[in-house]
Structures are given as C-alpha cells and as structure tokens.
Amino acid sequence: MKLTRRTLIQAAAAAVPLATLPRFARAGEGPILHASWGGGVGDTWQKAFATPYQTETGTDVRIVEIPNPEAQFRAQAGAPQYHSGICTYVQANNLMRDGLVETFDLEELPEMQNIDKKYWLTTPDGKLAGVTPYFAYYGIGMNANEAKVEDFSSWKNLADPEWKGRIGLTRPIYLSTYDLTIMSKAMGGDEFHIDGGMELLKGTAKNMLSVASSLAQQNAMLERGEVAAMPFYSVRVWSLNEAGADYVRIVLPDEGALLLPYVIVAPKGVADRDMVAKWLNYIASAAPQERGVALSGYIPGNINAKATDEIVRKLGMPFDELRAKLYQPDWDFIARHQKERVDAIEKMMAEL
C-alpha cells in the first residue's frame, strides 16, 4: 500500500482509538477530553489545570496522553473525539489554515486580554483560534561535567572545531523550525533571511555526534555526558534538574534564545462549544499557569501570573526579564516554508 500523508496521519490516530476510552468519553457525551503529549506534560496538565478546574467548576476534565494531538485532530476532522488539545504554534497555525480548529470571539475568551497579542493565534478576520497559556524557550542545553557554561555563550560556539563529535542535534523537521530560525538570528538574519543560519547549522552539524531520534534520546545524551551540548528545550532541562541532574544546564546565549509558545485549540465542530470556551478561558488565566511553571518550568503567558522567589531562582531571572531575551519569530512564515527548508537541511546533512 502506498503510504500517503493521509494514511500516515490515520495510522497515528489509530494509536488511541475510541474503544480505548471510557464508553461515555466521546466529545459531547461526558467530561471534557483534553489531548496532551506524554512525558510529564500530561501530568502537569492534570495537576495544574484539570483537577483544579473540576474543583472550582464541577466540570470533569480528562487528560488523555497521545503522541500527536495535531494528527488526531486531522484524522478525526468532522467527528472530533476531543474537546481540546495542545499543539506547537506551528502545528496550531497549520490546523487553523486548513480550517480544522474552532474559532472564538474575544468576548468568549476574555482572559486573553491579559496575554500579549504577539502570542495570539488569530484568523485573518481577527477570531481567536486558540489560547496561548505558556511558553518555553529553545537555548543551548549543556552538561557542566563536560564543558563550562561560558563555552556556549554564543550560538556560534556550537560550530567551534574543538567540539567535534561532542554536539547533539535533532531531526531536520525540528532543525528547520527551531535551530535554523535562532541560528539565523544569531548570524544577523532572521526567519526570512537564513543564509547565515544555514552556514552556522552546517558548521554545527560537522561537530555532531549523532542526530537524536526522540526527546528521550536527547535527554539521555545530555544527562550521560555523551555530548557536551545541544540546542534544547528549557522545560526539558528543568525536568532533568528536578530529577536530580543539576549538572545539566540551559544556557541563554548572548544573541538570545527562541521563544516557543504553545497553543491550546478546539477541533472544528467540537460539541458543547460553550463548555469548551469556559475551559479555554480558564487555561488562559493566571492561577493555573502559575501552578504549571512550578511543576514544569513553563513561563506563563498571562501578565498577571506571579513568580515566587524560588521560581525566579530556578529560572535565573524574573518573567519579564526572561521574556525580553527571547525572540518571537513569524511562525506563520516558518510554517509555510517548513517543507522546503527540511529538504534543504536534509540535502546539506547528506553532503557532509
């Protein structure tokens, strides 16, 4: 059988068929079903968002961990199984462009007024296509037993010949979206002008030990000291630190780091739309986001969210100071050019 994009999406969706859920747990027949990634993300959503929401409102929320909520939403278009789900900004943008998410007026999601508009995902006519509860950032993860923090004060350090065989990289699909974007910024360009970024990425690729096939592998490579450093997610380093691996650090280079907003969307045609709007508005509020940062290190989107002294110590700075050091690119442009950039990076790496 020919493996088309549609068949691959359907295969991914089959990982969590309706039959595996409680009989009543279909959208519109029971509690709110929220699709989440696993790996600790689902646990954060249960503790910071779902359980408190049920306590406050009496509405049950079930967190269902699946590999790829976006794929589920695409496979179940027209008959949504879930009421809401988490996506990267690029994934949510693609779903919106394809007409696969429910949209809302600001009056339905008033808490979004407390989130900077640059983090909003909106349709051309100004409708909200989801809520942005928090973000992480993409900096340089490093093992302090293998290198010093100051060794990676610049993104350009990743291409230094002294680190040959000591740098980790991820797959081209993510390199095209994250690494290339922030490396282009570090080289004086941006997501629109990537020549310098491609050169820096090429230099970094010459130093790589291997291309990691999963986040779990990246975690292991850093934790075990198989690599000295790699571009990595702040929240992953947070989790490693909480687990006792305090020698793994996240470096925010002099040129800044890449801001990674996450978006919670509702599938097009979702049942119990008013109930879902109330749930989304709660997600956009300060209190659950404060709990989320304490659990997993996600930086709240709501400007009214407060950081305790302990959170400031762990982050290394207050929320506002951190936000000022992060670069928010044009994610729509990145999404539109993702395929061609994946192809260019695959070609570049094949020629090394």
matplotlib code that plots the C-alpha trace (Angstrom):
import matplotlib.pyplot as plt

x = [0.0, 1.3, 2.0, 0.4, 0.4, -3.3, -2.7, 0.2, -2.0, -4.7, -2.2, -1.1, -4.7, -5.3, -2.9, -5.7, -9.0, -12.3, -12.6, -9.7, -11.6, -14.4, -17.8, -19.1, -15.9, -16.9, -17.0, -20.3, -21.3, -19.3, -16.4, -14.0, -11.4, -8.1, -5.4, -1.9, 1.6, 3.0, 6.5, 5.4, 3.2, 0.0, 0.9, 1.4, -2.0, -3.7, -2.3, -2.1, -5.2, -7.7, -8.0, -8.3, -10.8, -13.0, -12.8, -13.7, -16.5, -17.7, -16.9, -14.7, -11.6, -9.9, -6.3, -5.6, -1.9, -1.3, 1.8, 0.5, -2.7, -2.4, -2.6, -5.6, -7.4, -6.7, -7.7, -10.9, -11.9, -15.7, -16.2, -13.9, -13.2, -11.5, -12.7, -9.3, -5.6, -2.1, -0.1, 3.1, 2.5, 3.4, 1.1, -1.8, -1.1, -1.3, -4.5, -6.0, -5.0, -6.6, -9.9, -9.7, -10.0, -12.9, -12.6, -13.8, -14.6, -12.5, -15.7, -15.8, -12.1, -11.7, -8.6, -6.7, -6.7, -4.0, -1.8, 0.4, -1.2, 2.1, 1.3, -2.2, -3.1, -5.8, -7.6, -7.4, -10.8, -9.5, -11.0, -9.1, -8.0, -7.0, -5.3, -1.6, -1.2, 2.6, 5.8, 9.2, 12.4, 15.0, 18.5, 21.7, 21.5, 24.9, 26.5, 28.6, 30.7, 31.8, 32.0, 31.7, 28.6, 30.7, 31.8, 28.4, 27.7, 27.1, 25.2, 28.3, 30.2, 28.4, 30.4, 33.8, 36.0, 37.0, 33.6, 33.9, 31.9, 30.6, 27.4, 24.0, 21.3, 17.7, 15.8, 15.5, 11.8, 12.8, 16.1, 14.2, 11.7, 13.8, 17.5, 17.7, 15.5, 17.5, 20.9, 19.8, 19.0, 22.4, 24.1, 22.4, 19.5, 16.1, 13.5, 13.2, 17.0, 18.6, 21.8, 23.9, 21.8, 22.4, 26.1, 26.1, 23.9, 26.2, 29.2, 27.3, 26.4, 30.1, 30.5, 27.6, 27.9, 24.5, 21.0, 18.7, 15.5, 13.5, 13.4, 14.1, 17.4, 18.3, 17.7, 19.9, 22.7, 22.9, 22.4, 25.1, 27.5, 27.5, 27.5, 28.8, 25.9, 23.0, 20.2, 17.5, 14.3, 14.3, 11.5, 13.4, 16.4, 14.0, 12.7, 16.2, 17.2, 14.1, 15.1, 18.5, 20.6, 21.6, 24.8, 22.6, 22.2, 20.2, 22.3, 20.6, 23.2, 24.2, 22.2, 19.1, 17.0, 13.9, 10.6, 8.3, 4.7, 2.2, -1.4, -4.5, -7.0, -10.5, -11.3, -13.7, -17.3, -16.5, -19.5, -20.5, -18.8, -19.8, -18.4, -15.2, -14.9, -15.1, -12.4, -10.2, -10.7, -9.6, -6.5, -5.7, -5.9, -3.1, -3.6, -3.2, -0.3, 1.4, 0.9, 2.3, 5.6, 6.1, 5.6, 7.4, 9.1, 6.7, 6.7, 3.2, 1.6, -0.7, 0.9, -0.9, 0.9, 3.4, 6.7, 7.8, 11.4, 12.0, 10.8, 12.9, 16.0, 15.4, 14.7, 17.7, 15.6, 12.0, 9.5, 9.7, 13.5, 13.4, 10.7, 12.9, 15.7, 13.6, 12.9, 9.4, 9.6, 6.8, 5.6, 3.2, 6.1, 8.1, 5.2, 4.7, 8.3, 8.9, 8.9, 11.4, 13.7, 13.5, 14.6, 17.5, 18.7, 18.4, 20.5, 23.1, 23.5, 23.7, 26.6, 28.7]
y = [0.0, 3.5, 5.5, 8.9, 11.7, 11.0, 7.3, 8.1, 10.5, 8.0, 5.4, 7.8, 8.5, 4.8, 4.7, 5.9, 4.6, 5.4, 1.9, 2.5, 5.4, 5.1, 4.4, 7.8, 9.7, 10.9, 14.6, 16.0, 12.9, 13.3, 15.2, 17.5, 15.4, 17.2, 15.7, 16.1, 14.9, 12.5, 12.6, 14.7, 17.1, 15.2, 15.1, 18.9, 19.4, 17.1, 18.8, 22.4, 22.7, 19.8, 18.9, 22.5, 23.2, 20.4, 21.5, 25.1, 24.4, 20.8, 20.1, 17.0, 17.2, 14.1, 14.4, 11.8, 11.4, 10.7, 11.0, 13.7, 15.7, 17.5, 14.2, 13.2, 16.4, 15.9, 12.2, 12.9, 16.0, 16.3, 14.0, 15.3, 12.9, 15.5, 18.9, 20.5, 19.7, 21.1, 22.0, 23.8, 27.2, 25.9, 22.9, 25.1, 27.6, 24.8, 23.4, 26.9, 27.4, 24.1, 25.1, 22.4, 24.4, 26.2, 29.9, 32.2, 35.9, 37.8, 38.2, 34.4, 34.3, 37.5, 36.3, 36.5, 40.3, 39.6, 37.8, 39.8, 39.9, 38.8, 35.4, 35.2, 32.9, 34.7, 34.2, 36.9, 38.3, 38.6, 35.5, 33.6, 30.2, 29.0, 30.2, 30.6, 29.6, 29.4, 29.1, 27.5, 28.6, 27.0, 27.6, 25.5, 22.6, 21.6, 19.2, 21.1, 18.0, 18.1, 21.9, 25.3, 27.5, 30.2, 27.8, 28.3, 32.0, 32.3, 30.1, 30.3, 28.3, 25.2, 25.2, 25.6, 22.8, 22.0, 20.4, 17.9, 14.8, 16.4, 18.2, 16.7, 17.7, 16.7, 15.7, 18.1, 18.7, 20.5, 21.9, 23.7, 25.2, 26.0, 25.7, 27.4, 30.2, 31.1, 30.5, 32.9, 35.5, 34.9, 35.4, 38.8, 37.5, 36.2, 33.7, 35.5, 35.7, 32.3, 32.1, 32.8, 30.4, 27.6, 28.2, 28.0, 25.0, 23.3, 24.1, 22.7, 19.6, 18.9, 18.7, 16.4, 13.0, 11.9, 13.0, 12.2, 10.4, 11.4, 13.8, 10.8, 10.2, 13.8, 13.8, 10.7, 12.2, 15.3, 13.5, 10.8, 13.3, 11.6, 15.2, 18.4, 20.4, 20.7, 23.1, 22.1, 23.0, 24.9, 22.8, 19.5, 20.8, 21.9, 18.3, 16.9, 19.3, 18.4, 14.7, 15.4, 16.0, 19.6, 19.4, 19.8, 23.5, 25.6, 28.5, 31.6, 32.8, 36.4, 36.6, 35.4, 32.2, 31.2, 31.7, 28.6, 29.4, 26.5, 26.8, 25.0, 24.5, 23.0, 20.9, 22.3, 21.4, 20.5, 19.6, 21.6, 24.7, 27.0, 24.5, 24.4, 28.2, 28.3, 25.7, 27.6, 30.9, 29.2, 27.9, 31.5, 32.7, 33.3, 30.8, 27.5, 28.9, 29.7, 26.1, 25.0, 26.9, 25.4, 21.9, 22.0, 25.4, 26.7, 30.5, 31.9, 33.9, 35.8, 39.0, 38.7, 35.4, 35.9, 34.2, 33.1, 33.7, 30.0, 30.2, 33.3, 31.4, 28.4, 30.5, 32.7, 35.9, 37.3, 36.5, 40.0, 39.9, 36.4, 37.4, 40.3, 37.9, 35.7, 36.0, 35.6, 35.0, 35.0, 31.4, 31.6, 32.3, 29.4, 27.0, 28.0, 27.4, 24.3, 21.7, 23.4, 24.1, 20.5, 19.4, 21.9, 20.7, 17.0, 17.7, 19.7, 17.0, 14.2, 16.0, 16.3]
z = [0.0, -0.9, 2.3, 1.7, 4.3, 5.0, 5.7, 8.0, 9.9, 10.2, 11.4, 14.1, 15.1, 15.4, 18.4, 20.6, 19.2, 20.7, 22.0, 24.4, 26.2, 28.6, 26.9, 27.8, 26.9, 23.5, 22.8, 23.9, 26.0, 29.1, 30.6, 28.7, 26.9, 26.5, 24.3, 25.7, 25.0, 27.5, 29.0, 32.0, 30.1, 30.8, 34.5, 34.6, 32.8, 35.3, 38.4, 37.3, 35.1, 35.1, 38.8, 40.0, 37.3, 38.3, 42.0, 41.0, 38.5, 39.0, 35.3, 34.9, 32.6, 31.4, 30.3, 27.5, 26.6, 22.9, 20.7, 18.4, 19.1, 15.8, 13.9, 15.9, 15.0, 11.3, 11.3, 13.1, 11.1, 11.0, 14.0, 16.8, 19.7, 21.9, 23.1, 23.2, 22.7, 22.9, 19.8, 19.0, 17.5, 14.0, 14.3, 15.5, 12.7, 10.1, 11.6, 11.5, 7.9, 7.0, 8.7, 11.3, 14.5, 16.2, 16.5, 19.2, 19.8, 22.4, 24.5, 24.8, 26.0, 28.0, 29.8, 26.5, 27.1, 29.7, 27.2, 24.9, 21.4, 19.8, 21.3, 19.9, 17.1, 15.1, 11.8, 9.1, 10.3, 13.9, 15.5, 18.2, 17.0, 20.5, 23.7, 24.5, 28.1, 28.4, 26.5, 26.8, 25.1, 22.9, 24.2, 24.5, 26.8, 28.2, 30.6, 33.2, 33.7, 30.0, 29.4, 31.1, 30.8, 29.2, 26.5, 24.9, 25.5, 21.7, 19.3, 17.1, 19.7, 18.6, 15.4, 17.0, 15.8, 19.4, 19.9, 17.0, 17.9, 21.1, 19.9, 19.6, 17.0, 16.4, 13.3, 10.2, 10.8, 14.1, 12.8, 10.1, 12.5, 15.6, 15.1, 11.7, 13.0, 16.1, 14.3, 11.5, 14.2, 15.8, 12.5, 11.9, 9.9, 10.8, 9.7, 6.4, 5.8, 6.6, 4.6, 7.7, 9.8, 7.2, 7.4, 11.2, 11.2, 8.7, 11.0, 13.9, 12.0, 11.3, 15.1, 15.8, 17.5, 16.1, 15.2, 18.0, 17.0, 20.1, 23.1, 25.4, 23.5, 23.7, 27.4, 27.8, 25.6, 27.8, 31.1, 30.5, 29.0, 25.6, 24.2, 25.8, 24.4, 22.0, 21.2, 23.6, 25.4, 28.7, 30.2, 29.4, 31.3, 34.1, 34.4, 34.4, 37.2, 39.2, 38.8, 40.3, 37.2, 38.3, 36.2, 33.1, 32.4, 29.9, 28.5, 27.2, 24.6, 24.2, 20.9, 22.8, 22.7, 20.7, 22.3, 21.9, 22.5, 22.8, 21.8, 23.1, 20.3, 20.0, 16.9, 14.3, 15.1, 18.7, 20.8, 23.9, 22.5, 25.4, 27.9, 25.9, 25.7, 29.6, 29.8, 27.3, 29.2, 32.4, 30.7, 29.7, 33.3, 35.7, 38.5, 36.6, 34.7, 38.0, 39.0, 35.6, 36.0, 39.5, 38.1, 34.8, 34.2, 31.6, 31.5, 31.9, 29.1, 31.4, 32.6, 36.0, 36.8, 39.7, 40.2, 43.7, 44.8, 44.3, 40.7, 40.0, 41.4, 39.2, 36.1, 36.8, 36.4, 36.7, 34.0, 32.4, 32.2, 30.6, 28.0, 26.9, 26.0, 23.8, 20.1, 18.8, 15.0, 12.4, 13.0, 10.0, 7.7, 9.2, 8.8, 5.2, 4.3, 6.5, 3.8, 1.5, 4.5, 5.7, 2.2, 2.2, 5.6, 4.6, 1.5, 3.4, 6.1, 3.4, 1.8, 5.0]

ax = plt.figure().add_subplot(projection="3d")
ax.plot(x, y, z, "-o")
ax.set_aspect("equal")
plt.show()
